[in-house]
């Protein structure tokens, strides 16, 4: 979009005849739940729970390297993250290493066993995404992504407007 001004809102829904089952938010939520269940089932086959594969993947991708950074990146409680990391360490998938420059900081590293597990994660995610896109053409897939990205931009714009109402 070339203009920085927000486009005029549309009116596809009306409160008088609003049906939750037809709601875009409800449909997206149901889709997300369905995809999540499928990912969870496939990750279980790898010995990982839903809560375990995500921090392992974030570490592998270099998005964080401390418990605090992981908790912030994943928007979860630091205490819950610490407990999850305890389980990953007990499985031998990660290790904690105290910083040489700041003894208060503990860095997280993926072990060789963790590397093997982490290497399988993108394949599971790709398989699930592809399964849910069965019947779509490549052009339709691009369109779906563009539509969702536009909706995300709309949401970011609304959030920015709330933070800076002018």
C-alpha positions in Angstrom: 0.0 0.0 0.0 1.5 3.3 -1.0 -0.4 5.6 1.2 0.4 5.8 4.9 -3.2 6.6 5.6 -5.4 3.8 6.8 -7.9 2.6 4.3 -11.6 3.1 5.1 -12.9 0.2 7.2 -15.3 -2.2 5.4 -18.5 -3.6 6.8 -18.8 -7.3 6.0 -20.4 -8.1 9.4 -23.4 -6.6 11.1 -24.2 -7.1 14.8 -27.9 -7.8 14.1 -27.2 -11.1 12.2 -23.6 -11.9 13.4 -22.9 -15.6 13.4 -19.8 -16.8 15.2 -19.4 -19.8 12.9 -19.1 -17.3 9.9 -16.6 -15.0 11.8 -13.2 -14.7 10.3 -11.7 -14.7 13.7 -13.5 -17.9 14.7 -12.5 -19.6 11.5 -8.9 -18.6 11.9 -8.9 -19.8 15.5 -10.4 -23.1 14.6 -7.9 -23.5 11.8 -5.1 -22.7 14.2 -6.4 -25.2 16.7 -6.6 -27.9 14.1 -3.1 -27.2 12.8 -1.8 -27.2 16.3 -3.3 -30.6 17.1 -1.7 -32.0 14.0 1.7 -30.5 14.8 1.4 -31.8 18.4 0.7 -35.3 17.3 3.6 -35.4 14.9 6.0 -33.8 17.4 4.9 -36.4 20.0 6.3 -39.0 17.5 9.7 -37.2 17.9 9.4 -37.3 21.7 8.6 -33.5 21.9 5.5 -31.9 23.4 4.1 -28.7 21.9 5.7 -26.7 24.7 9.1 -28.3 24.2 9.6 -28.1 20.4 9.0 -24.3 20.3 11.8 -23.2 22.6 14.1 -25.8 21.0 13.3 -24.3 17.6 13.8 -20.7 18.8 17.2 -21.7 20.1 18.1 -23.4 16.9 17.0 -20.4 14.9 19.1 -18.1 17.1 16.1 -16.0 18.2 17.2 -16.2 21.9 19.9 -17.8 24.0 18.7 -17.2 27.6 15.6 -18.2 29.4 14.6 -14.6 29.8 14.9 -13.9 26.0 13.0 -17.1 25.2 10.2 -16.2 27.6 10.0 -12.7 26.1 10.1 -14.0 22.5 7.4 -16.6 23.1 5.3 -14.4 25.4 5.2 -16.8 28.3 6.0 -16.5 32.0 9.7 -16.8 32.9 8.9 -19.3 35.6 7.1 -21.5 33.1 10.0 -21.2 30.7 12.5 -22.2 33.4 10.4 -25.4 34.1 10.2 -26.2 30.4 14.0 -25.7 30.0 14.5 -28.0 33.0 12.6 -30.7 31.1 14.5 -30.1 27.9 17.8 -30.3 29.9 16.6 -33.6 31.6 16.0 -35.0 28.1 19.6 -34.0 27.1 18.4 -31.6 24.4 19.8 -28.4 25.8 22.4 -27.4 28.3 22.9 -24.3 30.5 26.3 -22.5 30.3 27.2 -19.7 32.6 28.4 -16.6 30.8 32.1 -15.9 31.0 31.6 -12.2 31.1 28.6 -11.9 33.4 28.2 -14.7 36.0 24.5 -13.7 36.5 23.7 -14.7 32.9 23.1 -18.3 31.9 23.2 -19.1 28.2 21.3 -22.0 26.6 22.9 -24.3 24.1 21.5 -27.1 22.1 23.2 -30.4 22.6 24.1 -32.8 19.8 20.9 -34.8 20.6 19.0 -31.5 20.6 20.4 -30.7 17.2 19.1 -34.0 15.8 15.6 -33.3 17.3 15.6 -29.6 16.1 16.6 -30.6 12.6 13.3 -32.5 12.3 11.1 -29.7 13.4 10.9 -27.7 10.1 10.1 -30.9 8.2 7.1 -31.6 10.5 5.9 -28.0 10.2 6.3 -28.1 6.4 4.4 -31.4 6.2 1.5 -30.0 8.3 1.3 -26.8 6.4 1.4 -28.6 3.0 -1.4 -31.0 4.2 -3.6 -28.1 5.2 -3.0 -26.5 1.8 -4.1 -29.6 -0.1 -6.2 -28.5 -3.1 -4.7 -25.0 -3.3 -2.8 -23.8 -6.4 0.5 -22.0 -5.9 -1.2 -18.7 -6.9 -4.0 -19.3 -4.3 -1.3 -20.0 -1.6 0.3 -16.7 -2.4 -3.0 -15.0 -2.2 -3.8 -16.5 1.2 -0.5 -15.3 2.5 -1.0 -11.8 1.1 -4.5 -11.6 2.6 -3.3 -12.7 6.0 -0.3 -10.3 5.8 -2.7 -7.5 5.0 -4.9 -8.4 8.0 -1.8 -8.4 10.2 -0.9 -4.9 8.9 -4.4 -3.8 9.7 -4.0 -5.1 13.2 -0.7 -3.4 13.7 -2.2 -0.1 12.4 -5.0 -0.4 14.9 -2.6 -1.0 17.7 -0.4 1.9 16.7 -3.5 4.1 16.6 -4.3 3.1 20.1 -0.8 3.9 21.3 -0.6 7.2 19.5 -4.2 8.6 19.1 -2.9 12.0 17.9 
